[in-house]
């Protein structure tokens, strides 16, 4: 068994915090293991002011890290799982499923408030079509405005009055110690999370048996089950970076519950459905729900997005 592991990660404060979570877990599981973080600048970081849908989507945050992993310059890669495209490069696999953080989105404003309490015409900053579509479905009078930059930059813009509120991931704020009383959690019934939101994507080379064994010690069984269901849905439905998509799985008394939606970018058409399946067959549940939504018209929504 090797005695040193190199972890590839983006260099942002949040990405480094996430990678350090993985590093700390490895050190706890394997006390003699030396773990090194290797920051890698990605295309998404270089295009910090561009609208993601115009320049290739969230995959821009992972491609250089993927290259480093495939070439053996790092042994593991840590991503925000929601940024990881469903289709992965050949030879790379998810090696571990660390326990999921809070998967919900939160509404952040000067004082705590709910979406229904926002002033008419309020300017709300959000980084995703998924969030803006759901926000406008609830409050069509709001002005959902794209926002880029790291979490600190977004919060600073809010404080300076450029926005009346923001919609952010609870997990990122919590990991940075910035989740405070001004952040109001949004119930998944109101704002369905992205597939993998709150979860870390820990990748390795498929043929690296030693690293796969080391990483397996980090896996939380419930997180693994939810991840497999959500990503099976994502892969089967086949959306693009311009398709608002959501998928959220969790255990219930009835079994594994998966809710999902697909929408047009302008929110004019939204398809939402849910199903319950066997927790021991999460991928079958994801594929089944995707097939149902595709049959209900999601295939037309996705094809229209590709043409656009």
Helices and strands as residue ranges (DSSP letters): E 4-9, H 13-29, E 34-39, H 43-46, H 52-55, G 57-61, H 63-70, E 76-80, G 81-83, E 92-96, E 105-109, G 115-117, E 123-126, H 129-138, E 143-146, H 151-159, E 165-169, H 170-175, E 183-186, E 200-205, H 209-216, H 221-237, E 244-252, E 255-263, E 270-277, G 279-281, H 282-293, I 294-298, H 299-307
